[in-house]
Amino acid sequence: MTGKGGVGKTTVAVALGLRAAGEGKRTIVCEVSSQENASHIFDHSEVGFHEVEMAENLWSISIDPDESMREYVLLQLKVRAMRDLLFRSRIFTYLAAATPGLKELVTIGKIWELAQLDRKVKAGRKYDLVIVDAPATGHGIGFLQTPRTFAAIARVGPIHSQAQQLDRLITDQEHTGTAIVCLPEEMPVNESAALEHDLRSEVGVAVDRVYMNGLYPERFSKQEAEQLAKLTESENGLARSAARAGLSEHSRARSQRAQLSRLRRRVEAPVKTLPFLFEPELGVEAARQLAKRLH
């Protein structure tokens, strides 16, 4: 799940998770870079680097790159003394922090591990669906390209073969897909169209859906809008204010439909719409409402 920042990626990711869980699929929603937005939606304490059950058949994890690195080393080195020595090494800590893209690589490695039926982590659950709340737009492209970059740099050895394995996971269009979340505004539509092109051409992933999020309802017909326009001249102050509010919403809904049409013309993937929810905060009930509209 990716898209421009602020378009509702996490809410849609959680809604998709709820929909899948409701259909009986064991599902986990993964956040990267230690984000904790999903836990806030469920009004849950921070989940951290743990697989925490949020609802029936639905789990959440916040992937910490440092914890992912530690887990990776623990799985690679079988001799405990060597592992302890490596973790205490300042040189290792410095190199791990200074290597560009390494945190992204171990994060994707953890996502890969979660998606395996034969988990590497002891007592790890088996999931039918892994949903990743990926970084926004440009960062998302770089994030998904990380394994390919490492495979090209490390031409031989375990890092090379493991990076290739991660790249195969990302580009396996039978089992891995991307959903883009967009808002009905000019800039998000432009970025979403460019993002779809880059995901297909540069990364080679499947773009399965584009979700137009936050769409206002069309409450008034053209004739009703004309009647509201007449009411804006009313001597009744309450009627005048209500008419202006109605016209404002009608205008915004029309503008959003124009952006929806632009998006459908500019992308190849099917575009699905999600309604604007008139709530002060979007919690789990709002996500459940969106889950009913997802397909």
N, C-alpha and C positions, 0 to 999 in steps of 0.2 A: 504494500500500500504506500503510494507516494503522491506527491503533488506540491504545489506552492505552499509555503508556510502560512498557517492560519486558516486553511480551507476546511478543517475538521477531519483530518486524516485519522487521528486516534479514535474519535467517536465512531467513524464509519468502520474502522478496523474492529472495534469492540462490537458494533452492531452485526458485522459479518460473523464474528465469533459466536455471538448469541444465536444467530440464525443457524449456523452449522451445528452448534451444540444442541439446539432444539430439535434438529433432525437426527440426533443420535451420534454425531461425529465427535470423537474426543479431540478437542481443539485447544490450542494454546496461542495466546497473543503475545508476541515478543516485542518489547521496546528496546531500542539501542541507546548507547551512550548514557546509561544509567537514568533514562527518563522514567518518570513515575506518573504519567498522565492517566493510564488505565486504572491504576489503583485509586486515583482521585475520583474517577467516574463511578466506581463501585463504593466510594466512601470507605475505602479499606486502608489500613496502615500500609506503609511502604513495603513492597514485596521483595525488593532487592534481587540478588542473584539466586532466587529460589523459585521453584515451580509451585505457585500458590493457587489453590482452587478458588475461583470467584463465583461460580454458579455451577449447576449440574452440567457435567461434561465440558466445562470451560475453565482453563487455567491461564495464569499470566506469569510472565517473568520479565524482569528488567535486567538486561545484559550489561554487566560492568566489564569493560575491556580488560582491566587488570585481573579480575577474577577469571575471565575467560583464558587469559594467558597462563595463569597459575594452574587452572584445570588442564590446559593443553600440555603443559610441562609434566604434570603429574601422570598424565596418560602415556606420555612418550618415554619417560625415564622410570624404569622399574626399580632401580636401586634407590632406596630412601635417602641414603647419605648423599648421593649425587644431587638429588632434588633439593635437599636442604642447603647444600653448598651453593648451588646455582641461585637460589632465592636470596641468599645472604650476600651474593656478589654485587658490588657496586657497579662493576663494569657491565654485567648483564642488565641491571636495572637501567643504567644510562643508555645502553644500546637499544633496549626495548622501547624506551621513551623517545629515542631520537630517530628510530627507523620509520620513514614515512609510510603510512598505510598499514603498519603492523597491527594497530588496534582494530582497524576495520577488518583485517584478514582473520584475526582470532574471533572477532564478533560473528562473522559469517561462518567460521568453523563451528561455533557453538550452535548457530541456527541449523547447520547441517547435522550436527549431532542430535539435536532435538527431533529432526525429521526422520531419523533412522528407526527402522523396526527393531534392529539389534543395537540397542543403546550402548554406548561406551561407558556411560556413568552407571555405577551400580544402583540397582533398584529404580532406574529411570523409567518413567511411564512411556507407553507407546501411544503416539498421537496419530490420528487420521488426517489432521490438517494443522499446519503451522502458518500462522498469519504474522507477518512482519510489518510493524509500523516503522517503515524505513525513513531515512533522512529526506528532507525536502529537496525537490527539483534538482538543481545542479549538484548538490552534495550526494543526492541519491544515485546519480549517474556514476560519479566517482566511486561511491561505496560498492556498487555492483561490479565495477570494472576491476576492483582490487585483486581478486584471485588471478585474473588473466595477466595483470601487470607483474605480480610476484612470480607467476609461472615463467614469464619471459625473462625476468631478471635471474632467477635461480634456475639455470637450465638443466641441472641434474640434482639428484638427491631427494630426500623426503619432502622438503618444502616445495620443490617443483611438482612432484607427483600429487601432493595433497592440494596444492593450489589448483592444479588441473581438475582434480576431483570436485572442488568447490565450484569452479567455473562450469563444469558439466551439469552440476545441480541447478545453477542459476539459468542456464540456457536450455535445459531440458523442457521443451515446450509442452510435453505431455503431462508433466507433473508439477511444473512451476509456472506461475503466471503473475502478471502485474495488474493492479488496478490503480488508476489515477483518479484522485479526488480534485474537483474543480469547484469554483464559485461562479455564479452567473454575472461576472464582471469582465471587462475588456482585458485587463492584464492577466488574470488567472486563465482565461480562455487562450490567450496567445501563448502563455507559458506551457499550458497543458498540451497544445498542439505540437509545440517544439519538443516537449518532453517525450511524447509518444514517438515522434520521429527518431529521436536520439536513442531511446530504449530499443527500438527495433533495429536501427542501422548500426549503432555503435556497440551496444551491449549484446544484442541478439536474443533478447527475451521476448516472451509472448506478452502482448498487451491485450488482456481479455475484456476489460470494462473501463469506461470512463464514467464516474459518478458526478453528475451535476448536483451539488449539495446546496441546501439553503434556498430552494426555489419558493418564492411567494405564491400563494394561491391566486387564481384569477377570480376575484369575487364579483366583478361588475362587467356587464356587457357594454358595447359601445353606446347603446341607447341609454343605459343606466348612468354611464359616465357623463353623458350630455345633460341628463337631469340633475346630476350632482353639480355640474358646472353652473347651472342656473341657480342652485341653492346657495352658492357662494356669495350671491348678491342679496341674500335674504336679510331682512331686518332682525330676525331672530339670531342672536349671537351664538347660541348653542347649535342651531341648525347649520349656521355658517361654518363653525369650527369643525363639525362632524363631516360636512361636505368636503372641506379642504383636506381633511385627513383621508377621506375615502378616495379623493382624486390623486392624492400623493401616492397612496398604495397602488392604485390602478396604474399610474404612470410607471412606478417601479416594477410592477409585475410585467408590464408590456416591454420595458427595457430588458428585463431578465429573459423573456421569451426570445427577444432578438439575439441575445448572447447565446442562448441555447441553440438557436438555428445556426449561428456562426460556428459553434463548437461541432455540431453534427456535420457541417460541411467540411471542416478542417481535419477531422480525425477519421481513422479507419475503423477503430473499435466501436462496438455498440455503446451508445450513450444512454445511461439510466438516470432518472431524476429522483432526488430525495427532497422532501419538503423542508421549508424553514419551520423550526419549532419555536413557538412563542413562549419560551421559558427563560427565567432569569439565569439559570445554570443548567447545563446539560448533564444529567446524572444517568444512572442505569435505566430508569424508566424511559427517558428520552431515547437511549440507545435501543431499548426494546421496541419502541415505536418505529424507529428506522429499520430495525431488523425485519419487521413485517413487510417493509417496502423493498427489501433487497432481493434481487434475483439475477 
